[in-house]
Each structure stands twice: as structure tokens, then as C-alpha cells.
Amino acid sequence: PASPQKRAASPRRSPKKSPRKSPKKSPRKRSASP
């Protein structure tokens, strides 16, 4: 069970599949732009 648990953490940490964690797509920078 320790093997599949490490795999699930691999794609979760990946900022490529997680655009919400990506600071590039963050709407915070768009809000500063008038």
C-alpha cells in the first residue's frame, strides 16, 4: 500500500497538472493589472 501512495503524491505535486497551484495562471497578477 506504500507504493500506490507515493504515486498519487507524484501527480499532486506536479505543477503541470495542477494549474491552480501555478503562480503563472494565478488571477492575482491579473487583478494588479488595470
C-alpha positions in Angstrom: 0.0 0.0 0.0 3.0 2.3 0.4 3.8 2.0 -3.3 0.5 3.4 -4.7 0.5 6.1 -2.0 3.8 7.6 -3.3 2.4 7.6 -7.0 -0.6 9.6 -6.0 1.6 12.2 -4.4 3.7 12.4 -7.6 1.0 13.9 -9.9 -0.4 16.0 -7.0 2.8 17.9 -6.5 3.2 18.3 -10.3 2.5 21.9 -11.1 2.0 20.9 -14.7 -1.3 19.1 -14.0 -2.2 21.5 -11.2 -2.8 24.9 -12.8 -4.4 26.1 -9.6 -1.0 25.9 -7.8 0.8 27.5 -10.7 1.5 31.2 -9.9 1.6 31.9 -13.6 -2.1 31.2 -14.1 -3.0 32.8 -10.8 -5.6 35.6 -11.2 -3.7 37.6 -8.5 -1.3 39.0 -11.2 -4.3 39.9 -13.4 -6.0 41.8 -10.6 -3.0 44.1 -10.3 -3.3 44.9 -14.0 -5.8 47.7 -14.5 
